[in-house]
Amino acid sequence: MPAKIRSVEPALAQPDDLAMLRESEERFRRTFELAGSGLAHIGVDRRFIRVNRRLCEILGYPEHELLKLRGKDISHPEDSEVINEQRPSLYAGEIDAVRLDKRYIRKNGAVVWVHFTMVVERDANGVPQYEIGVYEDITARRQAEDALRLSEERFRRTFELADSGLAHVSLDGRFLRVNRRMCEIFGYSEAELRNLTAKDISHPQDRDLADGPRARLFAGEIESARLDKRYLRKDGRLIWVNIAIAMERDAEGRPLYAISVLDDITERKNAEAALREAHEELKRSNSDLEQFAYVASHDLQEPLRMVSSYAQLLGRRYGDKLGTDAREFMGYIVDGAARMKQLIEDLLAYSRVGTKTRDFKPIELDKALSRALLNLKAAIDESAAAVTHDPLPTLPADPAQLAQVFQNLIGNALKFRSQSEPQVHVAVQDRGEAYEIAVRDNGIGIEPQYFERIFMVFQRLHNKGEYPGTGIGLAIVKKVVERHGGSVRVESTPGEGSAFSFTLPKHQKETGNGG
Amino acid sequence: MVDENRPVEILLVEDNPGDERLTREALKEGKVYSNLHWVKDGVEAMEFLRRQGKHRSVPRPDIILLDLNLPKRDGREVLHDIKNDADLKRIPVVVLTTSKAEEDVLRTYNLHANCYVTKPVDLEKFIVVVKSIDAFWLTVVTLPPNGH
């Protein structure tokens, strides 16, 4: 190219060469215009002498405007002197060309990055005649580089700011890069960690825990792995850490290093363990208690029978030899034993609510109610009670226990009736996930301050002379309902009546036995 | 058929002397013509039934009253042994339980007792129970005769 440019020097042209010259000139022009790079001849006054179309495109000016300008006029202010800084060296022949990246301001104000190459053309005596500038638009490349730099900067900030421990781990397990949080979690400085491997700081029992997942990650079988693992801090304290691992690969898919995200979950693990322990303890103590109640009530009956039976035998055989007082005393022995037997039976019934297998199949509540009413037939007939009910749903429950609930609630409604004829209604309401069943009566009612007490074992509000019973009925109702995942409550106005409501879930959660 | 004048041979398997005496007294009240044989544990019960050891010359019982809570071999095991013995399985067994709850549990074992009786606290009721054993006996004597 420089050779051709030299050939356009008019001074060197001979008339007989004119045709050849014109052809050469034409060839040059086409090359100049077709070039993919921006090209310019720049005069000694720094003005553009000649520019090609590509340069006009790059700088965003039409040719005639560009030819009135100097490169400096349209340079980015920060870059306006960068060429001048190198020009002396070029002119002095110390360098063969100026090569640099600089910014220009396009006519529309946009910044364009250009890779600029400049040589100087001299005459035969070595006097500079003009400069040739080659302009490559590198804006896209610079933007990509800037974006990359920005992204790296953002990544570095994120890496450092993250509340999780972050580490890049080499394929042989060394920490290549760790963030501040990582150092906090393990109590080591960044420099110390970089001299350690993940295994060095693992709890001895969990040392090889990540080997399996890491191998699968390495093999590309899985994208990422997550596990809980124990480590030892620098101060020797055991910590639980949740780690997520992923593999970073090169363009060919070869593993480069592992990215680990680590969270200290020691507190959570401790809380979980404490909760689990407390739950186990509660289950154990509940089951102990039920077992105790069962055994106690069972074994208590034996001596009781002896007391009662022999007191009666005494009365039978020797009653006529005993005085009135002795017979009365014996009566109290027998009566006491009978009451105690009832208490024990009730306690046993109460404890058995929880020991039955929890295998709830859908039952028609109608049938449970019918069974209860059958058992209460004598009491219903005697009190001339009217017992009515809404259509009852079908839901998973223990049929015998539900019949017991109805029997206890309706039995109470009859027992604690007022002067008027007893009316009992069993109402049903759909509560979405559960049904609410209410047993309403027009009986004597209950004072609000006793609403909680009445559901406790052997709690009674009346003396035995007024109303018989041990006070187990509502306790059993509560226990059965709660065992079915429902709850029980009472509403009542003294003198007007009571409504005992309980909820029963439409679906039972899958659980094991017991409860 | 059973000799009308022969006493009903009853084997009571019961470790509590109080209950043994009570049964004896109730039988007296019930006017059942009977011989009450008493063994105190499950091992002795099986020896009695198989006429082993000191029980070489005992009669074959017409009915067994079996308490469940026994030392050594408990009532469930004794019942199992009896019902798996071709010779003994036809002897009616009345299982005496302390509570209704215990009876429910037992039924789930499916041990084929002929009858479950919950020991009552009330003496009157106990006498009724023993009398019902009398009645029960009258219905079962038509089944396999003693000694077959």
Interface residues (C-beta under 8 A of the other chain):
Chain A: Y294 S297 H298 Q301 E302 L304 R305 M306 S308 S309 Y310 Q312 L313 R316 A337 A338 K341 E345 L348 A349 R352
Chain B: N16 G18 D19 L22 E25 E29 T98 S99 K100 A101 E102 K119 P120 V121 D122 L123 E124 F126
